[in-house]
Every structure is written in C-alpha cells, then in structure tokens.
C-alpha cells in the first residue's frame, strides 16, 4: 500500500488539506457529512505526497509516484460495500453493442485490461492501487486496495436487467451500465488505513472572506502557455499502412524499423499557425515518463511531427508502449483497444513542449472548438 509508507509530515499535511476542504462543506450542502469534490481530492493528494498528477492524461490512474499507479476516489460510506465507477466506454459502443451479456462483459473487461496495460507502459508503472477517501458523518476514512486486471477466464455469475449487467471474476464484483457505458467495481471498505474528524464550519463564507481580507495572493500561474491535440491517424480515422505510425513500412529508401511521425493536418495551421517553431527547427519534447526527446516539424507543408533522431519516437510508441513486433502494423482498432487516438501537446515556451496521449475523438473535439 501507499499511505502507510509515507512520512508522518506528509500524512499530517494531507489530513489537514482534507480537513480544510471538508470544513467548507456548507458552501455546497447542508449535510453533516463533509463534501469533497473528486478533482480537489486529486490535487490535494498529489500536492501532499509530491506525486505526479495524471488527471489531464485520459489514463487509468490519477497519479503516480515511484513506479506506483494510483487511482483516486471519494465516495459516501453507506454499508462498506459501495459500487463505484472505474472506467467509461461510451466511445467503444460499436465494439460491444450487439453482443450478448457474457460476450459484452468480456469485451469490456478486455478494454479495461488494455487500458491498464497501456498506462503501465506509458509511465513505467510496476504496481497500482486505489486510494479512497470515504466520507461519513463528520469524518473522513482512508481506504486502499490493490488494482487488479479483470480475470476474463474466471468471469461468472453474469446477470442482467434492462439497465445493467452484473458479474464477478472470483476476486471482485462488477457491473456495467448499458445506458452510461460505465464499468463499476464494488469496494468493500471493511478496514481503513486511517480516519480523522472533519469540523464543518457553520459560516464558511465568513471564514473565506477573512482570509482574502488579509490581501494575500494565492494565485499561481501555470507553466503551460498553450495546449493542442493531434491525431494518430489519417483521414477517415484510418492508420495508413505506410505513413504516420507506420512510416517504417513505406516503400522507397531503406527505413529504420522504428521510423514514425505524428500527422499534423493542414487545418491545424489555420487555427494554430505559431504553436510549433518553423519547419526543421529543433525543440524538446518531454515524454510522460520524464524522458526528453529532440523533435522537429518536417515534410512539405509541415505535415509531420518527428523526433530527432526519427527512430526515438517510434521506439517509444511502437515498442515501449504498444509492445508491437517489428513487422506489426498499427491499426485504428489497436488505438481503440487502448482508448486513445490522439496526442495532447502542451507548450511550455517556444522551444520546450510536453506530449501525452489523449482519449478517442480528442483531436476532432479540439478542431470543432476552434
């Protein structure tokens, strides 16, 4: 587990962060159970324990530290057997919509396991857990358990109604919502790693006003100055056999088996003409695992984002992440399996960028919103 191995100072700071936010609950609710928005909980966890925040990454974990992936959740304590959402598959409906109940949950389990594998490869994660803040009357309870792949071969007790399919794999109970396309897992929170009181303020606005009256600045500027998305495919959502991620398979000159590029569509420059440096100008691109590559915009019309040397990007994507054989093509179906078909690129300054993968349709949504 994670929490019990952290320093007393970090655990104390984390508790205090949670108590502060919980004390403001009357801003949102009149309940005597403290309120905790999940995005705030993620930020506090990463700050207190100096963990890497993955909440913008569209991946299976919310944070990681020291090769440990961490899924962060917060929910009400009812009977210590709470069903909670762990994944969503709305963009994959075409893969399972016509299947019977058993085959459907097997396909969903395959997709879930694929996402976990992809995230593990992306961040070089060796182990993973759930860290949960369970909320009760005037109190927070902390719960942790290991994250497991779904054992597809052991799936049994498949039962369904009009809205959901229920099943288990001998280790955990799951349900899949047909309308919302969400996979739920039962968390049996019978024992906790810690718990503490939360004093809910009767008038939180008055307390907050007093803080701001001191004229202290709590604003910090982000290091990211702009963000864009690029597709990992060509037109008609097709990964072509001899370009893009399969550039290594192109005819003509002899090519390195890891030669790839990320397409930069012409329409991108209509909206973001100055996002990248000029063609063939070297800049740095930081990977999610912390490695830094040199990169540049190449080809006629600046239609390709490549690493320098070119094989570095392909080795990372094809071998380290997708674990493909040297003669195996990338397909759009493979991207669907991992729940990604785009990359997100954050601009730090004119010569420094960061890259990560993004969920299905991220590029299309980016273009539509310009």
Secondary structure, 3 states (H helix, E strand, C coil): CCHHHCCHHHHHHHHHHHHHHHHCHHHCCCCCECCCCHHHHHHHHHHHHCCEECCCCCCCCCEEECCEEEEEEEEECCCCEEEEEEEECHHHHHHHCCCCHHHHHHHHHHHHHHHHHHHHHHHCCCEEEEEEEEEEECEEEEEEEECCCCCHHHCEEEEECCCEEEEECCCCEEEEECCCCEEEEEEECCCCCEEEECCCCCCHHHHHHHHHHCCCCCCCCCCCCEEEEEECCCHHHCCCCCCHHHHHHCCCCCCCCCCCCEECCHHHHHHCCCCCCCCCCCEEEECCCCCEEEEEEECHHHCEEEECCHHHHHHHHHHHHCCCCCCCCCCHHHHHHHCEEEEEEEEEECCEEEEEEEECCHHHHHHHCC
